[in-house]
């Protein structure tokens, strides 16, 4: 009987448009080389003579949130999104092993038949190396560069950036309006773009005459925080007086900025962008909205550990 081969694929596609209100991305994963046959895979011990050797678990086609050799902030989970529903979820979860050289216990959780995430109880320890086994012929490894968290207080309209326990800067912001409040909770930066097109049609926000409430082709210094369209980004179209004083957005978090191509682009939004990385955490507090769902983006930290272990 021929043995099965392990199939691994990682396909990540970034959306063409973005928006500030939930409408329900990470760095592209590196494709692995063709795996050897199962007979070449190391095994801990040989089974007794006459004992049938079980077929290896087939890891279906999936997208992966991390890449081999990557460096991320403390919030980056190992997230697998499958192209088709996975029927043997228990076996697949057991076949994938994620470990930290800092000794943190890492466990997996199925959000649905399409998505499996791995993380420890608390954020990854800065400087730790994470190893993922079971997805290919070689382990995938990435590192946690730092522990950085930006706390956005919607009530005071400020953002306080802290890295490795030290406050770097406090910045005035504008968050979601009363009509379109910003989610509460811990959100992980999954994608960074120097410019992004935001179109209200992607989330169904229209003016009274039916036209889109906004259509901004060059939103600067954008960090994606959710799959549904929450971003932290530069904002040049609101008056300077709104920052730190009024919440006026459609759900995003806006920092003072200028239009791309302006004479002086040395803004606080640019500074924040340049001091951020995929995997950093943005924590939103004191918003009138509900807490973001843990599967809306790479935000699995919003699920209690006791539920994660079930």
N, C-alpha and C positions, 0 to 999 in steps of 0.2 A: 504494500500500500504506500503510495507516495505521500511524503510528509507535506504539510502546507507551509507556505512561506509567509513571512510577516510582511504585511502591507502597511507602509507608512507614507502619508502625504500631508503636507501642510500648505494650505492655500489661504491667503489672507487678502481680502479686497477692501480697499478704503472707499467710503461713500463719496459720491461726487458733490453732494450738497450737505450743508449742516444747518441746524436751527437751534434756537435757544429753548424752545418748549418741548417737553417730551413728545416724541412721535413714534414712537416705538414703530473703536477701532483698535493699539499696540503696534509695535514694530513688526514688519513682515518676518515670518519665520523662515529660516534657512532650510532648503530642501536637503534631505539626507541622501546619501548615495544608495545605490541598490543594495539591499541587505543580503548577506550570505544565506545559504539554506539553513534550515533549522538544525541539521546535523552538525553544522559548524558552530552553533551557539554553545557556550559553556554550560554545563549542568553541574549541580552541587554533588551529585553522586549517581552511580549507575543503579538502575532498578534490578531486583532479583531476576535471575534467568526465567524466562517464560512469562514475565509480567508485561502486559501491553504498555507501551509508552504513550502517554496522553498527547494528543495534538496540542501544539502551542496555541495560546489565545490569539485570535485575529484582532488586531487593533484597526478599526475601520478608518477610512479616509477622514481627515480632520484638519482643522486650523488650530494653531498653537499660539499662545500669547507671548511666549519667549523664544529667543533664538540662541543657538549654541555660541558661547563666547560673549554674550551680551552682558551689559551692566545696567542695573535698574535701581529705582528707589525702593524703600522698605515695603511698599504696599503691593508689589507685583505678584499676583497669584499665578500658579501654573494652571492655565485654563485651556481645556480641549473642547472645541466645538465641532461636532460631527456632521457630515453631510447628510446622513440618514439616521433615523432612530436606531439606538443600540439595544438589542433585545437582551443580551447577556451582560447586564450592567455590573453585577457583582464580580464576574470573572475579569472583566476589563479593568475595573478599579483595582483589583488585586494584582493584575499583571503590570500595572504602572507603579513604579516606586520612586518617591521623591524624598530626598534626604538633605539635611543641612549639616555642614561640618561644625556648626555651633551647638549641635545637639538638640535643637528644637524638634518636638514631635510634629510630624506632618501627616495630615489625613485628607482623604478625598471625599467629595460630596457631589452627588448627582442633582443638579437643579432640574433637569428634565432628561428625557431619553436622548437629547441632542448635546447636552453640555455636562462636562465633568471638571470640577475645579479641585486643586490641592493647595493647602495653606497650613501654617501653624495656628495655634490659638491666638497668639499676639503677633504683631508685625515682625517681619524678618529682622534679625540683628545686623547692624551695620558691619560691613567687612566680611560677612559670611559667604561661603560658596555653596550653591545649591546644585544638586545632581539629580537628573531625571533619567531613569532607566526603564526599559521596556518598550520604547517607541522605535527602536532601530538597532542596528548592529553595534553601535557605540553609545555610551551614555552622553546625554546632553548636559552641558554645564553652564551656569551663569552666576554672576556675583551681585551682591547687594552693596551698592556704593556708599549709601548713607541713610540716615533716618531724618527725613525732612517732612514737615507738615505745615500747611498754611491753614490757619483757622479763620474762617469768614464768619463774622458776627453780623447777622442781618439787621439786628436791632441797632447796633452802634455804627453800622455801615463802614466797617473796617476789616482789613485783612492783616493778620499778624503772622509773619513767616519765621519759623523756628527750624534750625538745622542742628542736629546732634545736641539738642538741649539748649542752644543759644539763640536768642531772638536776633534776627538779622535786620528786620524792618517792619514797620507798621504802615499800611497803605490805605488811603480812603478808597471806597468802592461804591458801586451801585449794583444792587441785586434785583431780584424779581419784584415786580409791582404786586399790589394786592390782588389784581386780576390773574396774574401769572407768577405766583411765588416760586422761589427757588427751593428745591428739595433740601431737607435736613439730612445729616448723615456724613459718613466718611466716603469720599469718592477718590478713585485712583486715576491719575493721568494715564490715559491709554494711547494717546496720539498727540503729536505737536505739529502745528503748521504755522509758518510765518504769515500766511494769508489763507483765508477760507471764505467761500461764498455762502452767505446765509440768506435763505429764501423762506418767507413765512408760509408759502404754499406747501412746503414739506410737512408742516404741522397744522395746517388748516386755520391759521390766524388771518382773518381778513378785516378790512375796513367795512363801514356800513354800506359802501357802494359795491362790495364784493371783490375789490382789488386787494392784493396782498398787503398786509400791514407793514411789511418791510421787505426789501430786496437789496442786500448790500453785498456787492461782489468782492470786496477787498477788506474783510474784517481782519485786523492785524493781530499777530501774536496770540494765536488760538490754541488752547489746551483742552482736549476733549475729556469730559468727566463722566459721560453716560452714553449708552447706546441710543437713547431716545433723543439726544440733541443738546444736553447741557454742556456748556463750555465756560471756561474762564478765559477772557480775551480782552484785548485792547478796545477802547471805545472812543472814537473821535467825533461822532455825530451828535452826542449829547453835550449840552453846555457844561463848562468846567464846574459850575456851581452845584451840579447834582452829586458829584462824588463826595462821599462822606456826609451827605445831607438828605438824599432822597433815593428811594428804590424805584427804578423806572423801567427795568428791562422786561423781556418776555420769558424770564426764567434763568438767564445766564448771569454770570458775575462779571461786571465790567470794571476795567482799570483805566485811568486817564491815559490817552494816547493821541497820536496825530495820524492823519491820512498817510498811507504809504506813499513814498516819493516826496514827502515834505522836506523842506530845507533842514530842519532839525528833528531827527527821529530818535534822539537820545531821551526816551521817555521812561517813566516808572514801569509801564507795561512791558517795554522792551527789556528792562532790567530784570523783571520777574521772569519773563520768558527765558532769558539767557541763564538764569539761576535755577531753572527747573529741568526735570528729566522725566521720562516715562517711568511710572512706578511711584512717583511722589504722591503724597496724600493731601487732599483738600477737604477739610472738615467744616461743614456748614452747621451753624447753631443759631437758635433763636429766630428761625423762620416760621411763619404761620402754616407752611405746608407740611405734609407728612414726610416720614423718613423714606429715602430712596430704597427701592427694592434691591436686594443683594445681587440679583441676576441682571440688573439694568447696567450694563457695562462691567468693568472688572471690580465690582464693589461687594465682593463676597464677605468682607469684614463686617458688614451690617447684619449678618446672621450669627446669633448666639452660638458659642462653642458647644453647648449642650445639645442644641438642635443639629449642629454640624456632624456630631458623632453618631447620630441616629441613622 
